Amino acid sequence: MPKFSIQIYIFLLCLVCTSGSCQQVNQKSSISPIEYADHLLVHVVDLPINNLAFYYKNESGINYQNHEKLKTALTKKQKNLIFAVNGGMYNRDHTPQGLYIEKGKLIAPLDTQSSGYGNFYLQPNGIFYLTKDKKATVVSSDKFIHHSNIAYATQSGPMLLVDGKIHTKFRKGSTNLHIRNGVGILPDGRVLFVMSKEKINFYDLATYFKDQGCQNALYLDGFVSRTYLPSQDWEQTDGNFGVIIAETNP
């Protein structure tokens, strides 16, 4: 390449990369940062400042089912629903699939089955849990230890990231596309929720969590996923779920 052309190339490269967004253009992902903004709905919960809890059944023992019914129930208690997402897979009778703990009470036991049908059994699967002192953790099911300080927990699968590495079964460019949502823990301990606005493969969803610095991230659910996030003009209130994860006003 002629010397003059090299100088122009270096100048243009420096000009483009003066913005912070160019610092990781995106060697780890098949989707660019700009495309991520178009394809993903992202919400961060800062614990312990914000209130995050899991909801399954109301005081009458009836499933909340969806974000609209949960919002109505919370409003009656003078609580404002800020964010909600279906929190993991469920059986045909809408009972939680795998471990579920609510307010410290074990509702459903850990599923230790190593094989079975569906994404839940694409090993390793994992646990997302909150402690009573408002700390969040995502961990592979085989490393989970049940202790008395756990306030909420839900099991789902597969893990998207394990110790900073993308699940070995995921493939870049996969045509296995669905609406998907997941959860991870940022390096500062905040909880990162991500839901795709459009169909996405597991690899790209996992890559987003990895690019944000998460060490572990968990897939929550697929095409039935719904998210309530009015601050971003996104209010999906239909559906019939098992568990709902929700943030309310302090």
C-alpha positions in Angstrom: 0.0 0.0 0.0 1.5 3.5 -0.9 2.7 5.6 2.1 0.1 8.3 1.5 -2.8 5.8 1.5 -1.5 4.3 4.8 -1.6 7.8 6.5 -5.1 8.4 5.3 -6.2 5.0 6.5 -4.7 5.6 10.0 -6.3 9.0 10.2 -9.8 7.7 9.3 -9.4 4.8 11.7 -8.6 7.1 14.5 -11.4 9.5 13.6 -13.9 6.6 13.7 -12.6 5.2 17.0 -12.6 8.4 19.0 -16.0 7.5 20.4 -16.2 5.0 23.3 -18.6 2.8 21.5 -15.8 1.8 19.1 -13.5 0.4 21.7 -15.0 -3.1 21.4 -16.5 -3.1 17.9 -17.7 -6.1 18.4 -15.0 -8.8 18.0 -17.0 -11.0 20.3 -20.4 -10.8 18.5 -22.1 -11.3 15.2 -24.4 -8.4 16.0 -22.9 -4.8 16.1 -23.5 -2.5 19.1 -25.9 -0.4 17.1 -28.0 -3.5 16.1 -28.1 -4.6 19.7 -30.0 -1.4 20.6 -32.6 -2.2 17.9 -32.9 -5.9 18.8 -32.8 -6.1 22.6 -34.7 -4.7 25.5 -32.3 -4.1 28.4 -33.0 -3.3 32.0 -30.7 -3.1 35.0 -31.8 -3.4 38.6 -29.5 -2.0 41.2 -29.8 -4.0 44.4 -30.3 -3.3 47.2 -31.6 0.1 46.2 -34.4 -1.3 44.1 -37.0 -3.8 45.1 -36.9 -7.0 43.1 -39.0 -10.0 44.0 -40.6 -13.2 42.5 -44.3 -13.7 42.2 -46.2 -17.0 41.6 -49.6 -17.1 43.4 -51.7 -14.4 45.2 -53.1 -14.7 48.7 -55.9 -16.8 47.4 -53.6 -19.4 45.9 -54.3 -18.3 42.3 -51.5 -17.8 39.8 -50.9 -14.1 38.9 -50.6 -15.4 35.3 -49.4 -12.2 33.6 -48.0 -8.7 34.2 -51.4 -7.0 34.0 -52.9 -9.0 36.8 -49.8 -8.6 38.9 -49.8 -4.9 38.3 -53.5 -4.7 39.5 -52.7 -6.7 42.6 -49.7 -4.5 43.5 -51.6 -1.3 42.9 -54.1 -2.3 45.5 -51.1 -2.5 47.9 -49.9 0.9 46.9 -47.0 -0.5 45.0 -46.0 0.7 41.6 -44.9 -1.9 39.0 -41.7 -0.7 37.3 -40.6 -3.8 35.5 -41.8 -7.4 35.0 -40.7 -10.4 33.1 -41.7 -14.1 33.1 -39.2 -15.7 35.4 -38.4 -19.2 34.0 -40.0 -22.2 32.6 -43.1 -23.9 33.9 -45.1 -27.1 33.5 -48.4 -27.6 31.7 -50.2 -26.8 34.9 -48.2 -23.6 35.3 -46.2 -24.9 38.3 -42.6 -23.9 38.2 -40.3 -26.3 36.4 -37.4 -27.0 38.8 -36.4 -25.2 41.9 -38.6 -22.3 43.1 -38.2 -20.4 46.4 -40.4 -17.5 47.4 -39.9 -15.4 50.5 -37.6 -18.1 51.8 -40.1 -20.9 51.4 -39.3 -23.8 49.1 -42.2 -24.2 46.7 -40.7 -26.6 44.2 -37.5 -28.7 44.6 -34.3 -28.6 42.5 -34.6 -30.7 39.3 -31.4 -32.7 39.2 -32.3 -34.7 36.2 -29.4 -34.7 33.7 -31.4 -35.3 30.6 -34.8 -34.6 29.2 -36.8 -32.8 26.5 -36.4 -29.1 25.8 -34.0 -26.2 26.6 -34.3 -26.7 30.3 -32.3 -29.9 30.1 -29.6 -28.5 27.8 -26.9 -28.9 30.5 -25.8 -27.1 32.4 -29.0 -25.4 33.5 -28.9 -22.9 36.3 -30.4 -21.0 39.2 -31.0 -17.3 39.6 -31.5 -16.3 43.2 -31.7 -13.4 45.5 -30.6 -13.4 49.2 -32.4 -11.8 52.1 -29.7 -9.1 52.2 -30.5 -8.3 48.5 -27.6 -9.8 46.6 -28.1 -11.6 43.3 -26.4 -14.7 42.0 -26.6 -16.8 38.8 -25.0 -20.2 39.2 -25.1 -23.6 37.4 -27.5 -26.0 39.1 -24.7 -28.5 39.9 -22.9 -25.7 41.9 -26.0 -24.5 43.7 -26.1 -24.8 47.5 -29.4 -24.2 49.2 -29.0 -22.1 52.4 -31.3 -20.2 54.7 -30.4 -16.7 53.4 -32.0 -17.3 50.1 -35.2 -15.3 49.7 -36.1 -16.1 46.0 -34.8 -18.6 43.5 -35.8 -19.9 40.1 -34.3 -22.7 38.0 -34.2 -22.6 34.3 -31.9 -23.5 31.4 -29.7 -23.6 29.7 -27.0 -21.4 31.2 -25.9 -18.8 28.6 -22.5 -18.1 30.2 -20.6 -20.2 32.6 -17.5 -18.6 34.3 -17.3 -16.1 31.5 -17.5 -18.6 28.7 -20.4 -19.0 26.2 -22.3 -22.4 26.5 -20.3 -24.9 24.4 -23.4 -26.0 22.5 -24.2 -22.5 21.1 -23.0 -21.8 17.5 -22.3 -18.4 15.9 -24.7 -17.8 13.0 -27.2 -20.5 14.2 -30.6 -20.3 12.5 -32.3 -21.5 15.7 -34.1 -18.2 16.2 -36.7 -17.3 18.8 -37.8 -14.5 21.1 -35.7 -15.1 24.2 -35.0 -13.5 27.6 -32.3 -14.0 30.1 -30.6 -12.6 33.3 -27.0 -12.1 34.3 -25.0 -10.3 37.0 -22.9 -7.3 36.1 -19.4 -7.0 37.6 -20.7 -4.4 40.1 -23.4 -6.8 41.3 -26.3 -5.2 39.5 -28.8 -7.5 37.8 -29.0 -7.3 34.0 -32.2 -8.4 32.3 -32.3 -8.8 28.5 -35.2 -9.7 26.2 -35.0 -9.8 22.5 -37.5 -7.6 20.6 -37.0 -9.9 17.6 -36.0 -13.5 17.1 -32.4 -14.2 18.2 -30.2 -17.2 18.6 -28.6 -18.4 21.8 -25.1 -17.4 20.8 -25.9 -13.8 20.1 -27.9 -13.5 23.4 -25.1 -15.0 25.3 -22.6 -12.8 23.6 -24.4 -9.7 24.7 -24.2 -10.7 28.4 -20.5 -11.6 27.9 -19.8 -8.2 26.3 -21.3 -6.5 29.4 -18.8 -8.3 31.6 -21.1 -10.9 33.1 -19.5 -14.1 34.2 -22.7 -16.1 34.5 -26.0 -15.6 32.7 -29.1 -17.7 32.5 -31.8 -18.2 29.8 -35.2 -17.7 31.4 -37.7 -18.5 28.6 -38.5 -18.4 25.0 -41.2 -17.4 22.5 -43.8 -16.9 25.2 -41.7 -14.3 27.0 -43.3 -11.0 27.8 -41.8 -7.9 29.4 -43.4 -4.9 31.1 -41.1 -1.8 31.0 -43.1 1.4 30.5 -40.0 3.6 30.9 -38.9 2.2 27.5 -42.4 2.3 26.0 -42.7 -1.5 26.2 -45.8 -2.9 27.9 -46.6 -6.5 27.2 -49.3 -7.4 29.7 -50.8 -10.6 28.2 -49.8 -14.2 28.7 -50.3 -17.0 31.2 -47.0 -17.8 33.1 -45.8 -19.6 36.1 -43.4 -17.3 37.9 -43.0 -13.5 37.3 -39.9 -11.5 38.3 -40.8 -7.9 39.1 -39.3 -4.7 40.3 -41.5 -2.3 42.3 -40.9 1.2 43.7 -38.9 1.5 46.9 
